[in-house]
Amino acid sequence: MAKYIFKTSINCSGCLKRVKPFLDAREGVRKWNVDLDHPDKLLTVEADDLRASDIISIIDDVGFEIELIESNDNK
């Protein structure tokens, strides 16, 4: 399992509602969370068989900015 942390522009509960169906429906996403209190609005994703670029594509397609800042993926 890989764990990714991203800086995002997801900044409110309305934004979370827009992102939720896409992350929940994506096969391989085991757990995710956005820390709206953090200045960088950190999205943490635990996933099987997904790369950071897969998560970036999901969030980018919904219309939010996203940047990988940490990963434990050795692929």
matplotlib code that plots the C-alpha trace (Angstrom):
import matplotlib.pyplot as plt

x = [0.0, 1.2, 0.6, 0.6, 0.3, -0.7, -1.0, -4.4, -6.8, -9.7, -10.6, -14.2, -16.9, -18.4, -15.1, -15.0, -18.5, -17.3, -14.2, -15.8, -17.6, -14.5, -12.2, -14.7, -15.4, -11.8, -10.7, -7.6, -8.2, -8.4, -8.7, -8.5, -8.8, -8.4, -7.1, -9.0, -7.4, -3.9, -2.8, -1.9, -5.2, -3.4, -5.0, -3.7, -4.5, -3.7, -4.0, -3.3, -2.0, -2.3, 0.4, 0.5, -0.2, -3.5, -4.6, -3.4, -5.5, -8.7, -8.4, -7.3, -10.3, -12.6, -11.0, -8.7, -5.0, -2.9, 0.8, 2.5, 4.6, 5.3, 5.1, 6.2, 5.5, 8.6, 7.3]
y = [0.0, 3.5, 6.7, 10.0, 13.5, 16.4, 20.1, 21.1, 23.9, 21.9, 24.5, 23.9, 21.3, 22.2, 21.3, 18.0, 17.2, 17.7, 15.4, 12.7, 10.7, 10.5, 9.4, 7.0, 5.4, 5.0, 1.3, 1.1, 4.1, 2.6, 5.7, 9.4, 12.6, 16.4, 18.5, 21.7, 23.3, 23.0, 26.0, 23.7, 21.8, 18.5, 15.5, 12.2, 9.1, 5.5, 3.4, 0.0, -0.2, 3.6, 6.0, 9.7, 10.7, 8.7, 10.7, 14.0, 13.2, 12.6, 15.9, 17.9, 16.6, 17.8, 21.3, 21.6, 22.3, 19.5, 19.0, 15.9, 16.8, 13.3, 9.7, 6.3, 4.6, 2.8, 2.1]
z = [0.0, -0.9, 1.1, -0.7, 0.7, -1.6, -1.3, -2.8, -3.4, -1.8, 0.8, 2.1, 2.7, -0.7, -2.4, -0.4, -1.7, -5.3, -4.8, -2.6, -5.3, -7.5, -4.8, -3.2, -6.6, -7.7, -7.3, -5.3, -3.0, 0.5, 2.6, 2.0, 4.0, 3.5, 6.3, 5.8, 8.8, 7.4, 5.3, 2.4, 2.6, 2.7, 0.9, 2.3, 0.2, 1.1, -2.0, -3.6, -7.2, -7.8, -8.6, -7.5, -11.1, -10.9, -7.9, -9.4, -12.5, -10.5, -8.5, -11.6, -13.6, -10.8, -11.2, -8.2, -8.0, -6.6, -6.0, -4.5, -1.5, 0.1, -1.0, 0.4, -3.0, -4.2, -7.7]

ax = plt.figure().add_subplot(projection="3d")
ax.plot(x, y, z, "-o")
ax.set_aspect("equal")
plt.show()
